[in-house]
Amino acid sequence: MAPMTTPLTVIARMRAKEGREAALHDALTALVAPTRRAPGCLAYDLHTEVGEPARFWFYEVWRRPEDHAMNLESPHITGFLGQAAGLLDGDLEVHFLD
């Protein structure tokens, strides 16, 4: 029997550049459906911080860390990362939890 792997939880936080809130929201929303269809994706939820409309969070759960890593290579994610500099105020902050 194969060893059990613990699902990987990922929390990602980002802030929109001033005046780019709607554009970032649209770009992030476009990631949800294709990512939810990705192999091993158990949850992929986009949130806006209460009282901070420029601050966005992703809550993700992946069956295995390898599934998350494969998703990072997908066209919808690489496409977003290519336009992120024009949308984000600062860096994308990512935390991996088990």
C-alpha positions, 0 to 999 in steps of 0.5 A: 500500500502506498504511503499516505501524503498530507494535503498541502494548504497554501495561503497567498496574499497580495495587494493591488496597486492603487487604481488597479483593484478591479483589474487585479480582481478580474485577473484573480477571478479568471484563475479560479475555474481552471485551477479548480479543474487542475489535478489534485486541487481540493479547494481554491478560493479567492477572498477580499479582505474585509475593510481592505478592498485592495487586499486579496487572499487565496486559500488553496488545498492540494492533494499533494505538493506535486499537484500544486507545483504542476499547477504553477506551470499551467498557462493560466498561472504563468500568464497571470504571473507575467502581468502581476508586476503591473497589478501588484503593490509589492510581492505576492506573499505565499505560505505553505501549511501542513 
